[in-house]
Every structure is written in structure tokens, then in C-alpha cells.
Amino acid sequence: MKRKNLIVTKKVKSTEFLTKEPQIKKFYEKFKKKISKLVNTEDFALGVSGGADSLCLAFFSKLYASESKKKMHTLIVDHKLRKDSSVEALNVQKVLKKKDITSKVLKWKGKIPKKNIQGNARKIRYSLISSYCSNNNIKYLLVAHHMDDQIENFFIRLFRGSGLTGLSSMSESFDYSRKLKIIRPLLDFKKKDLEYISTKYFKTYIKDPSNKDEKYLRVRIRKYRKNMEMEGLDTNKIIKTINNLLTANKALTYYKNKALKNHLSFLSKNKCLINKKIFSDEAEEVIFKSFSDILSLISGKYYPPRSKKIVNLIRRVKKNNFVKSTLGGCVIEEKDSLILISKEVKVKKKPASLINKRFYKNLR
């Protein structure tokens, strides 16, 4: 498919819709104010799943792209994790097409995971979309995380015993890689408002069946929240707590960057050295955040390893008898009072039958 077919070029008629819906127009103005500060290039991409939040993102992004003369790439992922995933992706494409939003379906062709379905679906989604953005020189990716996602994410991390970084992980923008920045322009929007907007404009949205499956912690947390609200812990109080954590995390990030400037040096894209003086010069939380970010950056993974594993690694590295360890797709070694962190290269094992054939061939 040619590049021009992936870009919204038609002059939108959606502005007529806004004049009839003053409340939705206010929501759009709020969105536009936010995104205009965060996206600085001509092209940007957005991921659309068909849910109310992502359809609303597509609608607002279409308006913004037209007004600002920017080029929008709308991407749908067919992750193959559900039986009807291909049909669902095509249905989302049809819903968008009715509103003159052209989209592209990215299909997963790798191994289909059987465990941790939601986590693997997220990895597949970001893997396909980031590859597309890289190939098309797109520096910004818009995703539809909203206020309720922020709260649910906070409680999931709380259940797992996460520290400051984990509890305040959803920021408006962050670097997914050296070339791609992820933008969350809907974090100040409530889910019910996004459902209202999508229902009004698209007349429909897709409901994910897993949202009712209580085997997922996220679904159970939604029920816990209703009980917490009855006890007085409402959305505004939770968001206030999260915002306070975000402010504290920004301060921590400042000192982390300062520590890395003093103690870190890159040997290549996937290899760096850390001076062990970091352990005596910096506070524990700064050391933890430094290692967390480095492991994520070197491995190229979206999420760093669990905090407990990073803490255990730091504890081992501090010891005089530390030699070598692996964690989160990285190899960690001691080299003359320095810590060498490099990307782990996994060697594919040859089939036993092939090894046996070569063994007998060499005997002849």
C-alpha cells in the first residue's frame, strides 16, 4: 500500500458535528491544546483498537491533523491472539472508513503466545507499531490511555509492591526508543466521557470481551474501585495522589540523569559501562532508577524487569565476589571496578538430529 493511501487528505466535515455538540467541542479544544504542545513534527501515528477511547482518539486526531496540516497514520493491530482478531480488525477499519479515516492493519506473523495474553498482546502491539513508525520515519505515536487506565495501572502496581517509578509510570509523554516518543493526550479524560463522544460520533464502539473476565487483575480492580468510592476514596483523590507521585518522580528523574552523566558511558548502542562509585555517591532510589532505565534501554524492551529483581541484582553487584549475571535481556558483568551492561544475544540451539548427523559425518 502506497504511503499516500495511509494519510488523511480529505477535508474533514467533522467540524459541522462539533458545532452541534458544544460539550464535545470543549473536549476537543482540551485535546488540541494538549497535543499541540507535545507533537512537533509533520507526521504522527496513532494506535486504534476499536474501543471507545481509541475511536475518540482517531476522531480528535483527524480534526487536529486537518487543522494543523499534519499527516496522520492510523494503525490497527491484528495480534492473532483471539480466534476472530482478523475479523475484528477489519470491522474497526470499516468503522473508521465511514468517517473518512483511512487506516492500515498490521498483522502479527510470529509465534502465538499461550500465556500472559494481555501482556503479550501489548508487546505485539508495540512491536508492530514501532516497526511501522521506524520504517516511515514517524517520531510520535499517540495512544488512548485515559484517566481510568491511569488509576487502574496505579492499583496494579500497588498490588505488585512497586516503588515510586512504577506507581507514577503513566506520564503524558515518554521515549519508547531513541527514535519514537509515545504521547498520551487523553490522560485527563474520563472513560465515560470518551464513551459518550464515540457513541455520538461513530454511533458504535467495540467492547473487548476480556474486560468482563475476572481472571485479569485489571477487571477485579474495577470492582474494588466501586467499593472504595463508597468509602470516600473517589477518582479525584486518587488522581491527586498519582499527580503528587509524578511530581516526586520528576525530581527523582532529574537526579537520576545527573547520576548517569557522572557515572555512565556508552561503548555502543547496546553496551555501556557504569562506574561502581555510583553506589557510594548516590541515594538508593537514584541507583535503582538508573539501573531500571539502563536495563530497559539496552535490552530495547518496553518495560524494565520487576523492581524486586532489579533490587536483588543491585545487591549482588555491590558484593566483592560478583562476576556475572543476566536480567531482562541484558548481561551484567564486572570489569575492573566497572559494571559492563550489554544486550544479551541468544544463540539458537541446533536440532538434535542435525547435530547427530554432523557428529557421525566427522567420524567418517
Buried (B, 14 or more C-beta within 10 A) or exposed (E): EEEEEBBBEEEBEBEEBBEEBEEBBEBBEBBBEBBEEBBEEEBBBBBBBBBBBBBBBBBBBBBBBBEBEBBBBBBBBBBBBBEEBBEBBEBBBEBBEEBBBBBBBBEBEEEEBEEEBBEBBBBBBBBBBBEBBEEEEBBBBBBBBBBBBBBBBBBBBEEEEBBBBBBBBBBBBEEBBEEBBBBBBBBBBBBEBBBBBBBBBBEBBBEEEBEEEEEBBBBBBBEEBEEBEEEEEEBEEBBEBBEEBBEBBEEBBEBBBEBBEEBBEEEEEBBBBBBBEBBEEBEEBBBBBBBBBBBBBBBBBBBBBBBEEBBBBBEBBEEEEBEEBEBBBBBBBBEEEBBBBBBBEEEEEEEEEEEEEEEEEEEE
